[in-house]
Amino acid sequence: MNVPLLDLKAQHAAIGADVMERVRAVVESQAFILGQPVQELEERIAEVSRARHAIGVASGTDALLLPLRALDLAPGDEVITTPFTFFATAGTIHNVGARPVFVDVDPVTWNIDPEGVAAAIGSRTRAIMPVHLFGQMAPLERLLPLAATKGLAVIEDACQAIGARRKMEGTWRAAGELGTVSSLSFFPTKNLGGWGDGGMIVTSDDRMHERCRRLRTHGGIRTYHHDEVGFNSRLDALQAAVLLAKLPHLPAWSAARGRNAARYDALLAGLDAVRTPVTDPLNEHIFHQYVIEADRRDALQAHLTARGIGTSIYYPVPLHLQPCFAYLGYRAGQFPVAEAAARRVLALPCYPELTEAQQACVARCIREFFGRQEPL
Ligand SMILES: *Cc1c(COP(=O)(O)O)cnc(C)c1O
C-alpha cells in the first residue's frame, strides 16, 4: 500500500473548487500585491493567534528575519535558540548580524530547555527564540519570566504550531499570543499551507507591528519615502486567497491529525524499540509532524521506503554541527539530547486525510521490521 508522508492532492480533491473560486476573484481583480485578501487574512490570523496585529510576509523565514531586524541588534549581540529545529531559526539570527547561541533541548518534547536558557543568558543576550517544535509549544511560562527579568525579547518560532495552545497559570494561551513577536509559515507542507511561499508575523506590541509593516515594504509606509532600509517581503494576494479558503478547515484538520496520532500511539504500543511522541500535559498538540524515536532508525526508514511508506528525518544534523556555523565554535557532544534525537527521530505520515487502513499498514510494517508481528 502506498502511504505518502503528506498527500496534498487528497486535500485539493476535497476543497480545491472553493480555493479556485477565491483565486479566480483575485485574478479577475488583477490586484496582486497586498490589498483586501491580505488584510482579511491578517485579521483572521491575528484572531487565531490571539494577538493584536498580524503582518503578511513572503515566507516564514522572513517572518523571523523582519522582527529580528526590528530589534536593531549590534554585531556580537546574542539570540538564544535551539539547535534542533529547521535551519531558518538560526539562519535568520546570523543574517541580521547577530550570534546564535544554542542550548540543548528537553529529551521528552525536544523543545528548548529553560534551565539551559537561564544558564546561557549573558551580557550580550538580547532575545530568546523558542521553537514550538512539531506542533507543541515550548514552556513559555518559564521562558517569559526569564526574559522579563533580563529585558529580553521573546520571538516565538511558531512556524509549525499555528493554532497550538498551552495551559499557563490555568488559562489556555495560543502560540503567538504571549511572545514579543511570533512567526508563522504558510509553506505548502505546513498545517495551513499556501500554493507557494508565504508567512506571517503576529504581535501585540504596537511598535514591533509598526516596524515590521514598514520593513516589509522597503522601510517606508509611504511609497518612495524610506525611513530605513527594509525588504521587499509581502504576502501575495493570491496566496492570501488560497489561505483564506483553507483557514476554516484548519481546526478540523488539526483534530484529524490528533486522532491519527492517538491511533498510532495505540498501534505502536508495547514496541520497545520505538518511543512514540509524548505530549506535555500542558499542551494541545497540533501534530504538524508525528515523530517517533526508533532503534536502527536508518534501516527502519529504508524498510518503510521499500514498502511504499513515506517518512522523513527532522532533523538529521543539529544546527550547532552544520558546517556554516563552524565559526561559532561548537563541538560534537556538546548538546547530547539534540544529537541523540538527530540519530533516532523519524516522522511518520499523519496528514488529516490518512485512512485507518493506511495507518494500520504503517504500524504493521514497523512491527514487521522489529520482528514482532502481533495481531493488530
Ligand atoms: C517552516 C519553518 C520555518 C521557515 O518557514 P518558510 O516559510 O519555509 O520560510 C522556520 N522555522 C521552522 C521551525 C519551520 O518549520
Ligand as a Chemical Component Dictionary entry (heavy atoms), coordinates in Angstrom:
data_LIG
# 
_chem_comp.id                   LIG 
_chem_comp.type                 NON-POLYMER 
_chem_comp.pdbx_formal_charge   0 
_chem_comp.three_letter_code    LIG 
# 
loop_
_chem_comp_atom.comp_id 
_chem_comp_atom.atom_id 
_chem_comp_atom.alt_atom_id 
_chem_comp_atom.type_symbol 
_chem_comp_atom.charge 
_chem_comp_atom.model_Cartn_x 
_chem_comp_atom.model_Cartn_y 
_chem_comp_atom.model_Cartn_z 
_chem_comp_atom.pdbx_ordinal 
LIG C1 C1 C 0 8.990  26.070 8.014  1  
LIG C2 C2 C 0 9.793  26.657 9.119  2  
LIG C3 C3 C 0 10.412 27.903 9.023  3  
LIG C4 C4 C 0 10.509 28.713 7.759  4  
LIG O1 O1 O 0 9.393  28.816 7.017  5  
LIG P1 P1 P 0 9.455  29.082 5.425  6  
LIG O2 O2 O 0 8.078  29.518 5.142  7  
LIG O3 O3 O 0 9.827  27.789 4.779  8  
LIG O4 O4 O 0 10.462 30.158 5.173  9  
LIG C5 C5 C 0 11.052 28.403 10.146 10 
LIG N1 N1 N 0 11.114 27.707 11.282 11 
LIG C6 C6 C 0 10.556 26.494 11.407 12 
LIG C7 C7 C 0 10.656 25.784 12.710 13 
LIG C8 C8 C 0 9.893  25.914 10.329 14 
LIG O5 O5 O 0 9.367  24.692 10.458 15 
# 
loop_
_chem_comp_bond.comp_id 
_chem_comp_bond.atom_id_1 
_chem_comp_bond.atom_id_2 
_chem_comp_bond.value_order 
_chem_comp_bond.pdbx_ordinal 
LIG C1 C2 SING 1  
LIG C2 C3 SING 2  
LIG C2 C8 DOUB 3  
LIG C3 C4 SING 4  
LIG C3 C5 DOUB 5  
LIG C4 O1 SING 6  
LIG O1 P1 SING 7  
LIG P1 O2 DOUB 8  
LIG P1 O3 SING 9  
LIG P1 O4 SING 10 
LIG C5 N1 SING 11 
LIG N1 C6 DOUB 12 
LIG C6 C7 SING 13 
LIG C6 C8 SING 14 
LIG C8 O5 SING 15 
# 
